[in-house]
Amino acid sequence: MAMAAADIEKMIKDALPDADVTINDLAGDGDHYAAHVVSKAFEGKSRVQQHQMVYQALQGRMGNELHALALQTSAPE
């Protein structure tokens, strides 16, 4: 079962309201995406912690509805 890019963006923004989120469907199949997420919530966090925050926002859908998500995260400059 595929997941829409808009749904991924909404879930991330619900968890990180200030986030600037860009989602790209890499294969056109709704299963393989790249996401770039910028949020003040990432300040002082390691890259692993930032990615964990995004995965938490997806509420267990990674590996289920969402097969692959290439993440780029950062705090605003």
C-alpha positions as CSV (number, residue, x, y, z in Angstrom):
1,M,0.0,0.0,0.0
2,A,1.5,3.3,-1.1
3,M,1.6,6.6,0.8
4,A,0.9,10.0,-0.8
5,A,3.6,12.7,-0.6
6,A,1.0,15.1,0.8
7,D,0.3,12.6,3.7
8,I,4.0,12.4,4.5
9,E,4.3,16.2,4.5
10,K,1.2,16.6,6.7
11,M,2.4,14.1,9.3
12,I,5.8,15.8,9.5
13,K,4.3,19.2,9.8
14,D,1.8,18.0,12.4
15,A,4.8,16.8,14.6
16,L,7.1,19.7,13.7
17,P,4.8,22.7,12.9
18,D,7.6,25.1,11.9
19,A,9.1,22.6,9.5
20,D,9.8,23.5,5.9
21,V,9.2,20.1,4.1
22,T,10.0,19.2,0.5
23,I,9.0,15.7,-0.6
24,N,10.1,14.1,-3.9
25,D,8.7,10.8,-5.2
26,L,11.8,9.1,-6.5
27,A,10.3,6.2,-8.4
28,G,6.8,7.4,-9.1
29,D,5.4,4.5,-7.2
30,G,4.4,6.1,-3.9
31,D,6.8,3.9,-2.0
32,H,10.2,5.6,-2.5
33,Y,10.6,9.2,-1.5
34,A,13.3,11.7,-0.6
35,A,12.5,14.4,2.0
36,H,14.3,17.5,3.0
37,V,13.1,18.8,6.4
38,V,14.3,22.0,8.0
39,S,13.1,22.8,11.5
40,K,14.2,24.8,14.6
41,A,13.4,21.7,16.6
42,F,16.6,20.1,15.1
43,E,18.9,22.7,16.7
44,G,21.4,21.1,18.9
45,K,20.4,17.6,17.8
46,S,22.6,15.1,16.0
47,R,21.7,14.0,12.5
48,V,20.5,10.6,13.9
49,Q,18.3,12.4,16.5
50,Q,16.9,14.6,13.7
51,H,16.0,11.5,11.6
52,Q,14.5,9.8,14.6
53,M,12.2,12.8,15.1
54,V,11.0,12.5,11.5
55,Y,10.5,8.7,11.8
56,Q,8.5,9.3,15.0
57,A,6.3,11.8,13.1
58,L,5.5,9.1,10.6
59,Q,4.0,7.0,13.4
60,G,5.3,3.5,12.4
61,R,4.5,3.8,8.7
62,M,8.2,3.4,7.7
63,G,8.6,-0.1,6.4
64,N,4.9,-0.5,6.0
65,E,3.0,2.0,3.8
66,L,6.3,3.8,3.2
67,H,9.0,1.5,1.9
68,A,11.9,4.0,1.6
69,L,12.6,7.5,2.6
70,A,15.9,9.3,1.9
71,L,16.2,12.0,4.5
72,Q,18.0,15.3,4.6
73,T,17.4,17.2,7.8
74,S,18.8,20.5,9.2
75,A,18.1,23.4,11.5
76,P,17.5,26.8,9.8
77,E,20.6,28.8,9.2
